[in-house]
């Protein structure tokens, strides 16, 4: 039932800030224990987890991007957003938003999985 939709400019100039918004329908981003994630995939490469914002507004980012990344939310619009500053052509990728789930079991194992995904949006960094 949960659906996600990415939106934002498809072209960003080097040194500028990439800004994307994910609109969520069919469920609330404040639902208990829910987590909302940004992932990207550069051309010819694998998926890269970027960061997450949880139901209580807490955030976590992958270390390689933490200094440039900010995830925020607007609960009145049921949206969460991504800002990536100081972009270079290496940031060219398809960007996805997705619902995430964190699992911790009695054995001590921990893992992260995904539910619904948006269809992705191409962002090109070029002058």
N, C-alpha and C positions, 0 to 999 in steps of 0.2 A: 504493500500500500504506500510506503514511503517513496517519494520521487524527488530527485535532485536535478537542478538545472544550473549550469555554469553560465555566467555572462560577463562581458567586459571586452575591452579593445583587443583586436587580434594582432595589432602591430604596436610595438613599443620601441622607442629609440634608446640606444645605449646611454647609460648613466641615469636614465629615468627610472621611475617606480612602476612596476607591474601591479595592477590592481584588478582583482577578480571577485565576483560575488557568487555565492551559491544560494539559490532559493530552494527551500525545502517545503514540500507539501505532503499531506497525508500523515504527518506526525510532527511533534513539537521538538525543537532543538533543546528545550529544557526538560524533556522527559527524563525521569530519574535514570542515571547511569548511562545515558546516551553520549556518544562521542562522534565528533564530526571532523573529517580528515581532508587534507589536501595531498594529492599525489601527482607527480608529473612523469612524463616519459619523453626524453629527448629522442630525436630520430635515430633509429638503429640501435637504441639502447633499452635497457630494462626499466621497470617502474622504480621510482624513487619516492619514498615516503617523506613528506616535507614537514608536516606538523598536524596537531590536533587541538581542537577546543572541546572541552567537555561540557556537560549539562550545567555545571555550576560556574562556568566561565573560565576555569583554569586552562592553561595552555602548556604545550610541550612541543619542542622543535628538534629536528635532526641537527646534530652539532655542526655539520658542515655548512648549514644555511642559517643557523640561529641568529647570527649578527645582522642578517639582512631581512629576516622574515618576521612578519607580524600577522597573527590571525585574530580577528575580532568578530563580534556578533551584534546583531540588532534583533532582539527578541520580539519587538513589536511587529517586525516584518518577517519573522521566522527565517532569517538569513544569517549566514556567516561569510566572512570575507578574507581574502588573502592579499597581503601587500609584500612585494619583494623589491627591495630598493637596489639601486646601483647596478642595474642589469647589464649584462654583456650578451653577445651572440650565443654564448654557451648556455644561456637560460632559455633558448628557443626549445619549445617542447609542446606536447599536448598536456594540458592541465585538467585534472579530474578532481571533483569533490566526491566524497563517499562517506557513508556511515560506517563507523568502526566499532569493534567489540574487543575488549580486553579480557583475557581469560587467565586465571590463576588456579591451579589445581593442587590437591593435597600432596602430590608427589614433589611439588616444588617447581614444576614446569610452568612456564608462562608463555603465552602467545597472543598475537593480535590477528583478528580476522576482519572481514569486510562484509557488509550487507549490500544495500543498494548503492549504485554508482550513478553519477551523471554520465552523459554521453561523451564528455570531454570537449575542450575547446582549444584550438590551435592558437598559440601565441608565438609570434616571430619577433625577435629583437634584431633590428636592422636600422641603419641610417639611410 
